[in-house]
Amino acid sequence: GDWSSDVCSSDLRAIGGEEEAGTLEVFLALPVRRRAVVLSKALTATLVSAVLAAVLWVALLLLGRPFDLTVPATDLAAACVMLWLLGLAFGAIALLVGAATGRRGTAVATTGTLAGVAYIVNLFGLTVSALEPFRPLSPFRWALAPDPLTTGLHPANVAVLLGIALVATALAVVAFERRDVG
């Protein structure tokens, strides 16, 4: 096929992982713009995670009934969408760190640490007054409050998580285009 199908069918390893494995340099020798590499990684992760969110939704619908767990399908879909968007936000941050550093471990560690801190700030921000002002900085706050299982989707919450993913992806493009890969 053409180069775009090859780009889109590449595995889901972050750019840093491919660089560490020594496969990125070979790939970049092809007539492919760096922007296309980053955007194809983001698109692939977006589509794969959307399929996983849809599978989760169907599984919960089917498996909940025998256990008398009845949540309206639309509210369950809202929760799955917010989980998907939360994953996109952190995935894009990992893509950004990997594109900027060329190190998979750094991308995983940075994103994992950020996610852990964000989760703690969101969780304890509910009861610790000193942390409460920082809750809006946590993607978990936007994914979980108000509870999408009981209140459905909220456009502002969707916009914040989608905005994080889009900004981080745009910054990943800029970082990867400016970095010397070697």
CORHUTA-V699408 format. One record per residue. N is the residue number from 0. PSI is psi in whole degrees, 0 to 359 (* if undefined). BURIAL is 1 if it has 16 or more other ideal C-beta (glycine too) atoms within 10 Angstrom, else 0. D_FIRST is the distance of its C-alpha to the first C-alpha in Angstrom with 2 decimals. Layout:
n/psi/burial/d_first
N/PSI/BURIAL/D_FIRST
N/PSI/BURIAL/D_FIRST
This chain:
n/psi/burial/d_first
0/185/0/0.00
1/173/0/3.74
2/329/0/6.65
3/323/0/8.02
4/327/0/6.22
5/321/0/6.97
6/313/1/10.28
7/335/0/11.09
8/1/0/10.61
9/159/0/12.87
10/175/0/16.32
11/11/0/19.19
12/141/1/21.20
13/165/1/22.70
14/320/1/22.11
15/322/1/25.43
16/320/1/24.46
17/323/1/21.43
18/317/1/23.71
19/327/1/26.43
20/350/0/24.20
21/12/0/23.23
22/341/0/19.45
23/320/1/19.36
24/319/0/20.55
25/316/0/17.78
26/319/1/15.18
27/346/1/17.24
28/343/0/17.34
29/162/0/13.81
30/67/0/14.02
31/131/0/13.94
32/145/0/17.10
33/323/1/19.11
34/318/0/19.67
35/324/0/16.01
36/309/1/16.23
37/313/1/19.45
38/326/1/18.60
39/323/1/15.47
40/315/1/17.86
41/317/1/20.45
42/316/0/18.38
43/313/1/17.15
44/321/1/20.80
45/314/1/22.09
46/316/0/20.16
47/316/0/20.88
48/330/1/24.48
49/319/0/24.87
50/317/0/23.98
51/320/0/26.49
52/320/1/29.09
53/319/0/28.71
54/318/0/29.15
55/315/0/32.17
56/311/1/33.62
57/315/0/33.40
58/317/0/34.77
59/323/1/37.65
60/315/1/38.45
61/319/0/38.64
62/340/0/40.34
63/324/0/42.75
64/312/0/44.60
65/340/0/46.13
66/16/0/47.49
67/31/0/48.85
68/97/0/46.50
69/110/0/46.14
70/135/0/44.34
71/139/0/43.32
72/325/0/39.62
73/321/0/39.23
74/323/1/40.85
75/320/1/38.80
76/320/1/35.65
77/317/1/37.05
78/320/1/37.58
79/322/1/34.05
80/317/1/32.67
81/323/1/34.95
82/318/1/33.91
83/314/1/30.23
84/323/1/31.14
85/317/1/33.24
86/321/1/30.37
87/318/1/28.14
88/310/1/30.94
89/327/1/31.44
90/320/1/27.74
91/325/1/27.34
92/318/1/30.43
93/319/1/28.98
94/317/1/25.80
95/311/1/28.21
96/319/1/30.33
97/319/1/27.45
98/326/1/25.97
99/327/1/29.50
100/334/1/30.65
101/14/1/27.74
102/117/1/29.61
103/314/1/28.48
104/319/0/32.09
105/319/0/33.41
106/316/1/30.99
107/314/1/31.95
108/316/0/35.64
109/313/1/35.89
110/319/1/34.21
111/318/0/36.17
112/314/0/39.38
113/317/1/38.77
114/318/1/38.07
115/314/0/41.21
116/317/0/43.37
117/321/1/42.08
118/315/0/42.82
119/317/0/46.30
120/317/1/47.09
121/314/1/46.14
122/307/1/48.05
123/343/0/51.16
124/342/1/51.11
125/333/0/52.41
126/340/0/55.62
127/111/0/55.98
128/330/0/57.08
129/333/0/56.05
130/342/1/52.38
131/320/0/52.38
132/341/0/51.64
133/351/1/48.45
134/321/1/46.99
135/345/0/45.14
136/348/0/43.15
137/124/1/41.81
138/333/1/38.57
139/325/1/40.24
140/316/1/42.97
141/332/1/40.56
142/330/1/38.76
143/344/1/42.01
144/125/1/44.80
145/159/0/45.82
146/115/0/44.69
147/340/1/41.77
148/335/0/42.92
149/341/0/46.13
150/357/0/45.40
151/197/1/41.78
152/147/1/39.45
153/119/0/40.95
154/322/0/39.04
155/319/0/40.39
156/318/1/39.24
157/315/1/35.73
158/319/0/35.70
159/311/1/36.90
160/319/1/34.31
161/322/0/31.46
162/317/0/32.97
163/314/1/33.04
164/317/1/29.33
165/317/0/28.42
166/316/0/30.82
167/322/1/29.77
168/317/1/26.06
169/318/0/27.09
170/327/1/29.27
171/320/1/26.51
172/311/1/24.42
173/315/0/27.56
174/318/1/28.48
175/325/1/25.17
176/331/0/25.02
177/346/0/28.61
178/142/0/28.58
179/114/0/28.47
180/128/0/25.98
181/*/0/27.31
